[in-house]
């Protein structure tokens, strides 16, 4: 029976507790990352709503 990390450490061949050194992200870097993540989520939703609105207006006229 597998315990603990469910064999993930075996599959990656790296210990899970070791983390590479990370640089601290600046305020602007965090803002930029969150902005682009939000843009990737919201843009397709906005384009879909715009397309539905446009097609509905075209059919209705």
C-alpha positions as CSV (number, residue, x, y, z in Angstrom):
1,X,0.0,0.0,0.0
2,X,1.3,3.4,-0.9
3,X,1.4,6.0,1.8
4,X,2.0,9.7,2.1
5,X,2.5,11.3,-1.3
6,X,0.8,8.5,-3.3
7,X,3.8,7.7,-5.4
8,X,4.1,11.2,-6.9
9,X,7.7,11.5,-5.7
10,X,8.5,8.2,-7.5
11,X,7.0,9.4,-10.7
12,X,8.8,12.7,-10.7
13,X,12.1,11.3,-9.3
14,X,12.5,14.5,-7.3
15,X,11.8,14.9,-3.6
16,X,8.6,16.9,-3.1
17,X,10.0,18.9,-0.2
18,X,12.8,20.6,-2.1
19,X,11.8,23.9,-3.7
20,X,14.0,25.9,-6.0
21,X,14.9,29.3,-4.9
22,X,12.2,31.7,-5.9
23,X,12.6,35.4,-6.4
24,X,10.1,37.6,-4.6
25,X,7.6,39.0,-7.1
26,X,7.1,42.7,-7.1
27,X,3.8,44.4,-6.6
28,X,3.7,45.2,-10.3
29,X,4.7,41.6,-11.3
30,X,1.8,40.2,-9.3
31,X,-0.6,42.8,-10.7
32,X,0.5,42.0,-14.2
33,X,0.1,38.2,-13.7
34,X,-3.3,38.6,-12.2
35,X,-4.3,41.1,-15.0
36,X,-3.4,38.7,-17.8
37,X,-5.0,35.8,-16.0
38,X,-8.2,37.8,-15.7
39,X,-8.0,38.8,-19.3
40,X,-7.6,35.2,-20.4
41,X,-10.8,34.3,-18.4
42,X,-12.9,37.3,-19.2
43,X,-12.1,37.9,-22.9
44,X,-13.7,34.7,-24.3
45,X,-16.8,35.3,-22.1
46,X,-17.1,38.9,-23.4
47,X,-16.6,37.9,-27.0
48,X,-19.2,35.2,-26.7
49,X,-21.7,37.6,-25.2
50,X,-20.9,40.2,-27.9
51,X,-21.4,37.5,-30.6
52,X,-24.7,36.4,-29.2
53,X,-25.9,40.0,-28.9
54,X,-24.8,40.7,-32.5
55,X,-26.4,37.6,-34.0
56,X,-29.6,38.2,-32.0
57,X,-29.8,41.8,-33.3
58,X,-29.1,40.7,-36.8
59,X,-31.8,38.0,-36.7
60,X,-34.3,40.3,-35.0
61,X,-33.9,43.1,-37.5
